């Protein structure tokens, strides 16, 4: 079965949002130093790499990440691309031919090519969802939206977009790498760490190619493939 790993690898080379805690990985216990086993320590923010924003991130009294509905985090997801867009406004979204009834939407932009190139400097000009774009999604019943940079909202004013989405209970997934994914319908599995009372959490996100699920007889003849 074809799987697409759309998560970013957590390492000290990973870009973090300016002002967030720096990412540090240490190994206080290690086999190479004569210890009986190796143990690593992660010092990261809850919004490191591929991660989920819970309403508690921006909404006072909002749901924490451990209370999010897993039925939204797992299920059919539509991948659409807007490679020429500078911002994901309502007008841009209207032109993407998003199928009626879509509940989980992943937006591939030129941001994903930054991950494919291995960029290590934070870019402030990333493509993001505008406030009116967020309202457009809420009005059409989107329950989960995923974006391919570290914020769903633009760098110079990210809060309005977050407030619209999180205030409406839309689950936000940020930091996806969609560079190897073609537009289409997939099965999304996105499971954030279960942090009690957390405002967000890193997640491992994968897409399963639904063409094989719709045609199970083709699975035997399909070559093994795993894209990361």
LINHU-V506461 format. One record per backbone hydrogen bond with DSSP energy under -0.5 kcal/mol. NH is the residue of the N-H (numbers start at 1). CO is the residue of the C=O. E is the energy in kcal/mol with one decimal. If there is no record, write none. Layout:
BEGIN
NH:CO:E
NH:CO:E
END
This chain:
BEGIN
3:1:-0.6
3:225:-1.1
4:207:-2.7
5:3:-0.5
5:227:-3.5
6:4:-0.8
6:205:-1.7
11:9:-0.7
14:11:-1.8
20:17:-2.4
24:22:-0.6
24:43:-2.2
26:41:-2.3
29:39:-1.3
33:30:-1.3
34:31:-1.9
35:30:-1.9
39:29:-2.6
41:26:-3.4
43:24:-2.9
44:42:-0.6
48:45:-0.9
51:49:-0.5
51:174:-2.4
52:201:-2.6
53:172:-3.0
54:52:-0.6
54:199:-2.2
56:63:-2.4
57:54:-2.5
58:55:-1.6
59:55:-3.1
60:58:-0.6
62:59:-2.5
65:198:-2.9
66:195:-0.7
67:64:-1.7
68:65:-1.1
70:68:-0.6
72:69:-1.7
73:69:-1.2
74:70:-1.1
75:188:-2.1
77:186:-3.2
78:104:-2.9
79:77:-0.5
79:184:-3.1
80:78:-0.6
80:106:-2.4
82:108:-2.8
85:82:-0.9
88:128:-3.2
89:87:-1.3
93:89:-2.6
94:90:-2.3
95:91:-1.1
95:92:-0.6
96:93:-1.6
97:94:-0.6
102:99:-1.6
105:103:-0.5
105:144:-2.7
106:78:-2.9
107:146:-2.8
108:80:-3.2
108:106:-0.7
109:107:-0.6
112:109:-1.3
113:110:-0.8
114:110:-0.6
114:111:-1.5
115:111:-1.0
116:112:-2.1
117:113:-2.0
118:114:-0.6
118:115:-0.9
119:114:-2.3
124:122:-0.5
126:123:-0.6
129:152:-2.8
130:88:-1.6
134:130:-2.2
135:131:-2.0
136:132:-1.8
137:133:-1.9
138:134:-2.2
139:135:-2.5
140:136:-1.0
141:138:-1.6
142:137:-2.1
143:103:-2.7
144:103:-2.0
145:171:-2.4
146:105:-2.7
147:173:-2.4
148:107:-0.6
157:154:-0.9
158:155:-0.5
162:158:-1.6
163:159:-2.9
164:160:-2.2
165:161:-2.1
166:162:-3.0
167:162:-0.5
167:163:-1.8
168:164:-0.9
168:165:-0.6
169:166:-1.2
170:165:-2.6
171:143:-2.7
172:53:-1.2
173:145:-2.7
174:51:-2.8
174:172:-0.5
175:149:-2.9
176:147:-2.2
177:6:-2.2
178:176:-0.6
181:178:-1.7
184:79:-1.9
186:77:-2.7
187:208:-2.5
188:75:-3.0
188:186:-0.6
189:206:-2.4
190:73:-1.6
191:204:-1.6
192:190:-0.6
193:202:-2.2
195:193:-1.8
196:194:-0.7
198:195:-2.3
201:52:-1.6
203:50:-2.7
204:191:-1.1
205:203:-0.6
206:189:-2.4
207:4:-2.4
208:187:-2.4
209:2:-2.1
210:185:-0.9
210:208:-0.5
212:209:-1.0
213:209:-0.8
214:210:-2.5
215:211:-1.0
218:215:-2.3
219:216:-1.4
222:218:-1.1
227:3:-2.9
END
